[in-house]
Amino acid sequence: MANHHQRMMDKLVVEPGTTADLERREAGETLELGDKLSGQVRSEMLATRLGELHNRLWAEAKRSVVLVLQGMDASGKDGTIRRVLSGLNPQGCTVTNFKVPTELQLAHDYLWRVHNNAPARGLLGVWNRSHYEDVVAARMIGLIDDEHCAKRYRHIREFERMLHDEGTSVVKVFLHISKEEQRRRLQARIDDPAKNWKFQKSDIEARRQWDQYQVRYEEAITETSTEWAPWYVVPSDRRWVRDVAVAELLIRVLEELDPQIPDPEPGLEGIVVE
């Protein structure tokens, strides 16, 4: 099991100094997890372990973890949050959706709103989209040029180094789906009235720019995968594979942190509650 876990991590990670090479990575692979039923059974086991570790992080209240989720439209960011974090103590979690910046946020530097939503000590935070919108989407719509973008890569590397040095582990996941799988998911949002609210006409325009987005994401991942905050490219055409991989990543980080339950208040021995 340990060897399989390590092989999975080796396959997902973008080693610092290497290219993300998204075209080479298969969005539909199963990561040696077997079939869907096997994956679902494994997910249940991982959920128990993740809950135990998360409870220790919450109780210790000295370090924090932030899960960064990026990906194309319909890549499964919401689903990952809903399924992987199911069963965790909600008091120990924060979820932030980074949408179009507000007027207040635009009055500050682009990292201000991100840093303002970093998880406090003891918390597991999730960023549904993140500061990477400020180098990918911002470049796509022409808000910044290549020179400005290169500066932002440097800012981001050092921002994440600061978070790491101050006790926040940064787990960065790119949910990698194929263009065909995205087509199916977007069409489902149109065809199912219960999912209509998730579809915007702008999704079609972004899809037309699929190749350009892939180039921008590959560049951003390559430029910002570091020893202190590496990127992991998770195959996400199969939701159950995605769920296992993300849970495994979080468990690995938490096990390395090894948070400890605090010692009890002295003098509890012999107390009887009447």
C-alpha positions in Angstrom: 0.0 0.0 0.0 2.8 2.4 0.9 4.6 1.7 -2.4 1.4 2.3 -4.4 0.9 5.6 -2.4 4.4 6.7 -3.3 3.9 5.8 -7.0 0.7 7.9 -7.0 2.5 10.9 -5.5 5.4 10.6 -8.0 2.9 10.5 -10.9 0.9 13.5 -9.7 3.6 15.9 -8.6 5.2 18.5 -10.8 8.8 18.4 -9.6 10.2 21.9 -9.1 12.3 22.9 -12.1 10.4 20.6 -14.5 7.6 21.4 -16.9 4.0 20.5 -16.1 3.6 19.0 -19.6 -0.2 18.8 -19.3 -0.6 17.2 -22.8 1.5 14.2 -21.7 -0.7 13.6 -18.6 -3.8 11.4 -19.2 -6.9 13.0 -17.7 -8.8 9.7 -17.7 -6.2 7.4 -16.1 -7.1 5.4 -12.9 -3.8 5.6 -11.0 -3.7 1.8 -10.5 -6.8 2.1 -8.2 -8.7 -0.7 -10.0 -12.4 -0.1 -10.7 -14.9 2.4 -9.5 -16.2 0.2 -6.6 -12.6 -0.3 -5.4 -12.1 3.4 -5.5 -15.2 4.1 -3.6 -14.3 1.7 -0.9 -10.8 3.3 -0.6 -12.5 6.7 -0.4 -14.4 5.6 2.6 -11.3 4.4 4.3 -9.4 7.6 3.5 -12.3 9.7 4.8 -12.0 8.0 8.2 -8.2 8.6 8.3 -8.6 12.2 7.1 -11.2 12.9 9.8 -8.8 11.6 12.5 -5.9 13.8 11.3 -8.1 16.8 10.8 -9.4 16.5 14.3 -5.8 16.5 15.6 -5.0 19.6 13.5 -8.0 21.4 15.0 -7.2 20.4 18.5 -3.5 21.3 18.3 -4.3 24.7 16.8 -0.7 25.4 15.9 -0.5 24.8 12.1 -2.9 25.0 9.2 -3.4 23.6 5.7 -4.8 25.2 2.6 -6.0 23.2 -0.4 -5.8 25.2 -3.6 -8.1 23.9 -6.3 -7.7 25.1 -9.9 -8.9 23.8 -13.2 -11.0 24.5 -16.3 -14.7 25.1 -16.0 -16.5 21.9 -14.9 -13.3 20.2 -13.8 -14.9 19.3 -10.4 -13.8 21.9 -7.9 -17.2 22.0 -6.1 -17.5 18.2 -6.3 -14.1 17.7 -4.8 -14.9 19.9 -1.8 -18.3 18.3 -1.3 -17.0 14.7 -1.5 -13.5 14.8 -0.1 -14.3 17.0 2.9 -17.6 15.2 3.7 -17.7 14.2 7.4 -15.0 16.6 8.6 -15.7 18.8 11.6 -17.1 22.0 9.8 -15.8 24.1 12.7 -12.3 23.2 11.6 -12.8 24.0 7.9 -13.1 27.2 5.8 -14.0 27.4 2.1 -13.5 30.5 0.0 -14.7 30.9 -3.5 -12.6 33.5 -5.4 -14.9 35.0 -7.9 -14.7 38.4 -9.7 -12.9 40.8 -7.4 -15.1 43.3 -5.5 -14.6 47.0 -5.5 -12.9 46.8 -2.1 -10.6 44.0 -3.3 -9.6 45.9 -6.4 -8.6 48.8 -4.2 -5.8 46.6 -2.9 -3.0 44.5 -4.4 -4.1 41.3 -6.0 -2.9 39.0 -3.2 -4.7 41.0 -0.4 -8.0 39.1 -0.7 -6.1 35.8 -0.9 -4.0 36.4 2.2 -7.1 37.7 4.0 -8.7 34.3 3.5 -5.7 32.2 4.7 -6.9 29.6 7.3 -6.1 30.4 10.9 -4.0 28.0 13.0 -5.9 24.7 13.4 -8.0 25.0 10.3 -8.1 23.3 7.0 -8.9 25.9 4.4 -10.0 25.4 0.8 -9.6 27.9 -2.0 -12.0 27.3 -4.8 -10.0 29.1 -7.4 -7.3 31.4 -6.0 -4.5 33.8 -6.7 -3.8 31.7 -9.8 -6.7 33.4 -11.5 -4.5 36.6 -11.3 -2.0 35.0 -13.6 -4.1 32.7 -15.8 -7.5 34.5 -16.3 -5.9 37.9 -15.9 -3.4 37.1 -18.7 -6.1 35.6 -20.9 -8.3 38.7 -20.8 -5.3 41.1 -21.2 -5.3 42.7 -17.8 -1.6 41.9 -17.5 1.2 41.3 -20.1 3.9 38.7 -20.1 6.4 40.9 -18.2 3.8 41.7 -15.5 2.8 38.0 -15.3 6.5 37.0 -14.7 6.6 39.4 -11.8 3.5 37.9 -10.4 5.0 34.4 -10.6 7.8 35.6 -8.4 5.3 37.3 -6.0 3.3 34.0 -5.7 6.4 31.8 -5.1 7.5 34.1 -2.2 4.0 34.5 -0.9 3.6 30.7 -0.6 7.0 30.4 0.9 6.0 32.8 3.6 2.8 30.9 4.3 4.8 27.7 4.5 7.5 29.2 6.8 4.8 30.6 9.1 3.0 27.2 9.5 0.5 26.9 6.7 1.1 24.0 4.4 0.0 24.8 0.8 -1.5 21.9 -1.2 -2.0 22.9 -4.8 -4.1 20.7 -7.1 -4.9 21.2 -10.7 -7.9 19.2 -11.7 -7.0 17.9 -15.1 -9.9 17.0 -17.4 -10.1 16.3 -21.1 -11.8 18.6 -23.5 -14.4 15.9 -24.3 -15.2 15.3 -20.6 -15.7 19.0 -20.2 -18.1 19.0 -23.1 -20.2 16.3 -21.5 -20.3 18.1 -18.2 -21.2 21.4 -19.7 -24.0 19.8 -21.8 -25.3 18.1 -18.7 -25.6 21.5 -17.0 -27.7 22.7 -20.0 -29.9 19.6 -20.2 -30.7 19.2 -16.5 -32.9 22.0 -15.1 -31.5 21.3 -11.6 -28.0 22.2 -13.0 -28.9 25.1 -15.2 -27.8 27.6 -12.5 -24.2 26.3 -12.8 -24.0 27.2 -16.5 -23.1 30.6 -17.9 -22.9 31.5 -21.5 -19.3 32.7 -20.9 -18.4 29.1 -20.3 -18.8 28.5 -24.0 -16.4 31.4 -24.9 -13.8 30.1 -22.4 -14.1 26.6 -24.0 -13.3 28.1 -27.4 -10.0 29.2 -25.8 -9.3 25.8 -24.4 -5.8 25.5 -26.0 -4.8 28.9 -24.9 -5.9 28.2 -21.3 -4.0 25.0 -21.3 -0.8 26.9 -22.3 -1.4 29.5 -19.6 -2.1 26.8 -16.9 1.0 24.8 -17.9 3.2 27.9 -17.7 1.7 28.9 -14.3 2.1 25.5 -12.8 5.7 25.1 -14.2 6.7 28.5 -12.9 5.3 28.1 -9.4 5.8 24.4 -8.5 8.3 24.7 -5.6 9.8 22.6 -2.9 7.7 24.4 -0.3 4.5 24.4 -2.4 4.6 21.9 -5.3 1.8 21.4 -7.7 -0.1 18.1 -8.2 -1.9 17.4 -11.5 -4.8 15.1 -10.6 -6.6 13.2 -13.4 -10.2 14.2 -13.0 -12.2 12.7 -15.9 -13.2 10.0 -13.4 -14.6 11.6 -10.2 -13.8 8.6 -8.0 -10.1 8.7 -9.0 -10.0 12.5 -8.3 -11.5 12.0 -4.9 -9.1 9.3 -3.9 -6.1 11.3 -5.1 -7.0 14.5 -3.4 -7.8 12.7 -0.1 -4.4 10.9 -0.3 -2.6 14.2 -0.8 -4.3 15.8 2.2 -3.5 12.8 4.4 0.1 12.8 3.3 0.5 16.4 4.3 -1.3 16.0 7.6 0.8 12.9 8.4 4.0 14.8 7.8 2.7 17.6 10.1 1.8 14.9 12.7 -0.4 17.3 14.8 -0.8 16.2 18.4 -3.8 16.3 20.8 -2.9 18.8 23.6 -2.2 17.4 27.0 -5.3 17.5 29.3 -5.6 20.1 32.0 -3.7 18.9 35.1 -5.7 17.5 38.1 -8.4 15.7 36.2 -7.7 12.3 37.8 -10.4 11.2 40.1 -12.9 13.9 39.2 -16.5 12.6 39.1 -19.2 14.6 37.3 -22.4 14.5 39.3 
